[in-house]
Amino acid sequence: MTSTYIYGIAAAEHPSLPAGMGGIGDPAREVRIVKEGPLAAIVSEAPDDLRPKRRDLLAHQSVLSEAGGGGSVLPMRFGSLAPDDKAVADVLAERAEHYLERLGALDGKVEYNVKARHDEEAVLHRVMAENPEVRTMTEANRQAGGGSYEERLRLGELVVGAVQAREAEDAVELQHLLEPAAEAMSTGPESTGWLANLSFLVDQKTSERFLAAIEEVRRSHSHIELTVNGPLPPYSFVEPGPSEPADVGAEQ
């Protein structure tokens, strides 16, 4: 029995839901609408071999983009499945109050995901400038021709500790600098190499203000490298709690 693949949820009276367009799969599965009370789910059949290939990720986003052009849509993450259309309708009925509240709250909103990491050389210069103990030990080792193994080890531990402290401070500061330009913020899962992984809910009408805040951080904090992904459907704000936006850079 074929599962039902869910792209997103909208109001039943949404004016331009993309019924009949092609969705995920090869050949593309036809998109259809499952209605239940005041809500509608945008769905299709799910391929048996569903995997996060670039083609299907882009198809998922294309359906959401088409639907979002006509009004608020709650985007489901790639790979959202239900056993059948009846199970989808049952969830719409059970969670109607939540979905209707979210549709209102996210109308006209987009998501920007911001990841931050240190420029290694720049942050070392900053640590040297801010930490007298590191400067003193570095100079002492230099005058001693590099210092003993124990002295070099101690200096290395001191530098690592100072950099980690700076990472924690910069992560908090980044939130404080960007949050005022957004409607809401969600903290994503920690990942190696990043000091912060944050998603911001931004009103489309004021997105220039948010992007200006990004550029100001880049100007004032040159030791921080920012990677900005967006505007995206507001994946991280459909449900409470942190989550990771879809990434089209997956398996080919």
C-alpha positions, -999 to +999 in steps of 0.1 A: +000+000+000+014+034-010+020+059+017+009+096+015+036+122+012+028+155+029+043+188+015+024+213+037-008+224+054-030+254+044-064+268+050-091+249+031-101+281+013-065+288+002-069+303-033-041+286-052-032+252-039-011+234-065-035+204-073-024+186-104+012+198-105+041+173-103+058+166-070+085+142-058+094+110-075+105+098-110+081+100-127+068+129-106+038+120-085+007+142-090+000+166-062-035+165-047-054+181-018-068+164+013-094+186+030-107+182+065-128+210+081-111+243+078-077+228+067-062+213+037-030+192+033-010+193+001+000+157-006+010+131-032+018+094-033+052+086-019+078+068-039+088+034-025+125+044-026+121+079-011+155+094-003+168+130+000+180+133-036+185+168-049+157+164-075+132+155-049+143+181-024+138+207-051+105+193-061+093+195-024+104+231-022+088+239-056+054+227-045+057+247-013+068+278-033+038+274-056+014+271-028+030+298-007+024+323-035-013+324-028-012+325+010+001+311+043+013+275+041+028+254+069+058+236+054+064+201+063+100+188+063+112+166+035+102+130+041+069+137+060+047+106+055+014+092+066+000+057+060-028+071+038-051+101+031-074+092+060-045+094+084-037+128+071-073+139+075-074+125+111-043+146+120-058+177+105-089+172+126-070+164+158-046+193+155-069+219+138-065+245+166-027+243+165-024+244+127-049+273+124-029+293+150+003+286+132-012+296+098-021+330+113+012+335+131+033+326+100+014+344+074+038+366+054+068+353+073+099+336+060+129+319+077+166+327+076+190+302+089+223+318+102+253+297+110+284+313+125+320+302+130+353+319+137+379+330+112+407+310+128+435+335+123+413+365+132+401+350+165+436+340+175+446+377+171+416+387+191+424+362+219+460+375+220+448+411+223+422+404+250+441+379+272+473+392+290+482+357+302+483+343+267+504+373+255+528+369+284+532+331+280+536+335+242+564+361+246+581+340+273+581+309+250+594+330+221+623+344+242+631+308+253+634+296+217+599+281+217+598+269+253+597+234+267+572+208+257+553+214+289+553+252+283+540+248+247+514+224+259+502+248+286+501+276+261+481+255+237+456+246+265+453+283+274+446+293+239+420+266+233+402+276+265+403+313+255+389+305+220+361+283+235+352+311+259+351+335+230+329+311+210+303+310+238+304+348+242+300+354+204+271+329+201+252+349+228+261+382+213+250+371+178+216+363+192+213+396+209+223+415+178+200+397+153+169+389+174+155+425+175+153+424+137+132+392+137+098+381+149+111+349+166+142+328+169+148+290+171+181+275+182+191+246+159+211+215+169+248+220+175+271+208+147+309+205+145+326+236+133+298+261+140+297+283+171+260+291+165+231+276+144+201+299+146+169+302+126+150+335+126+114+342+117+113+373+096+084+394+082+088+395+044+080+432+045+110+439+069+135+414+056+158+442+045+161+453+081+172+417+091+197+415+062+211+449+072+216+436+107+235+406+093+258+430+073+263+451+105+275+420+124+299+411+095+313+447+096+316+449+134+327+413+141+352+406+114+365+375+132+331+358+127+321+342+094+284+340+088+266+317+064+230+328+057+204+305+041+171+321+031+145+332+026+131+297+033+096+285+042+094+288+080+103+251+087+116+258+122+084+275+135+056+250+125+062+232+158+077+245+190+114+238+196+145+239+175+148+222+141+170+223+110+158+238+077+158+217+046+190+218+027+190+212-011+227+203-010+220+166-003+226+134-022+226+137-060 
